[in-house]
């Protein structure tokens, strides 16, 4: 009977000793928290990267529209547009320029307040040598309230960038499509034309 009482006390003592022992507690806590902290660090880095690219996409749209609006000649050539595209796409550096698309358009608002595309050129994949036709000429464009003046034109710069998060490999989050539209009035002329007025 005494032997069985001692035998039943041993596991209880061992459990009490184990419960009071705190020598490896920090290592266990670190092992539990480290993966969460690592994911938070990677998530913060990825978010910061996406915000930086979004800011550059926003600036690039404004620069594209502004460079066309400041032209000292009324008629744009393919070479001038390619040069503007190169300057715009260079703003995304050091990120992958092939994921950027630039569209520049002239929007004419008639006297009744209807805005239509006068001309449009699109440069995709960071390639500024061969601009394709952008938005169809004559297409009606919905403009933000208060930005148009009847009988005038605006230059519209659009940029977009498809950003892959680093978690896309594991979780398949997909692309984050970042885009921006900027409007600028021509500075020296009533309108800016493409190839001919």
N, C-alpha and C positions, 0 to 999 in steps of 0.2 A: 504494500500500500504506500509506504514511504517512497519507494522507487518510482511508482507511477506519479506521485505528486511532484517529485523532482523533475521527472520527464516532461510533465505538463507545464512546469514553470520555465524550462529552458526556452521554448519557442516564444513565450511572452517576453522574457528578458531580452532575447535577441531582437524582437520587434521593437521594444522600447529603445534599445541601444541604436538600432537602425534609424528610428525616428528622431533621436537626438543628434545623430552624427550629421554634421554640416560641412564636412571636408570637400566634397565634390559637388556641392549645390551650385556654385558659380558656373562650373563647367556644364552642368545640365541646363541651367537657365540660358547660358550662351548658345548651346546647341538648339534650344527651342526658339530663341529670338533671332539668331543670325540669319536664317533664310528669309524671314519676314523683313528684316532690315535691309538685306541685300536686294530684295524685290522692290522695296520702297526707293532705294538708291537708284536702281535701274529705271524705275518708272519716272522718277524725278528728272533724271538725265534725258530720257526720251521726250518727256513733256517740254523740257527746256529747248531741246533740239527742234521740236515741232513749232514752238512759239517763235524761235529765231527765224525759221524758214517762212512762217506766216508773215512776219514783219518784213522780210526781204521781198516776198511776193507783193505785198501791199505797196512798198516803195517802188518796185519795178513797174507796177501799173501806172503810178503817178509820173514816173520818169518817162515812160513811153509816150503818154499823152502830152506831157509838157514839151518834150523834144520836138514833137511834130507841130505843136501849137506855136513854137518859137521859130519856125523855119523862116529864113530870109527870102526864100522864093515861094511863090504861090503853088507851084506844081512840084509834087514829089516824084522822084524816080525810084526804080527798083534798088539802085545802089544806095540811095539815101535811106530808104526803109531798111535795107540790110544792115547798114551802119547803126541805125537806131536800135534795131533788134539785137545786134551784137552787144551794144552798151547795156541794154536791158537784161539780157541773159547773163551777162558777166556779173550782175549784181547778186546772183544766187550763189556765187562761189563762197566757200569751197564745196558746196553740195553738188549733186549730180545735175548738170545742166540739161541732160537729155530728157528729164522729167518735166521740163518747163515748157509751157505754151504761151505765146504772146499773140494777141489779136489787137490790131489798131484799126479804127474805123472813123469815118466822118459821118456825123448825124446831122441831117438838115431838118429843121422844123419849119413847116410852111406857115402861111399867115393864118390858117385855121387852127394851128396848134398841133398838127399831126407830125410826129417825128419819124423820119425814114432814113435808112442807111444810104448814103451817097456813094461811098466806096468802103471796102474792108479788105484787109490782108491778114493772113494767119501764118505764123511761124511756129511749127510744132517740133518737139524733140530737140530743141536747142539749135536746130539748123536754120541759119539766117540767110542762106544762099537762095533758096527757092520758096518764096512766100506763096502760099495757095490762097485762093479766094476765101475770105472769112465769111461773115454773115452775108446773105444774099442781098445784092443791091436792090433797093426799092422796098425791102422788108420794113414793116412798121415796127418800131421799137418802143417799148414801154419805158419811159424816163421817170426818174424821181421827181416828185412834186417840187415846183419852184426853181428848177434848174434850167429850164428851157425858156427862150425868148422867141416869140413868133417871128418868123422871117430870118432866123440866124442859124448858125451851125456850131456844133461842138465836136471836139475830138474825144473819142472814147478809147481808153487803153484798158485792155483786159489781160490779166495774167493768171495762170493757174499752174499748180504743182501737185503731183501725186506723191505723197510721203508715205513710205513704208515704216511702220514702227518696228523696233527691235523685237517686240513680242509677237510679231506676225509669224515668225518661224514656229513658235510653240503653240500659240493660241488662235492663229488665223484671224487676227483682228481686221485684216483687209487694209486697203489704202485709205489714207485720210486725204481728201481732196481739198486743197487750199486754193482759194481764188479771190480775186479782187477786181473791181471795176473803178476806174477813175475818169473824171470828165474835166476837160480844160477848153477854154475858149481860144480860138486863134488870136495871136497877139498883133501881127502886122497886117493881116488881110481879113476880109470878111469871111473867106472860106479857104481851106487848103484842099487842093485837088490832087488826084493821083493820075499821073501821066498826061492828062489833059483836062481843061476846065469846060 
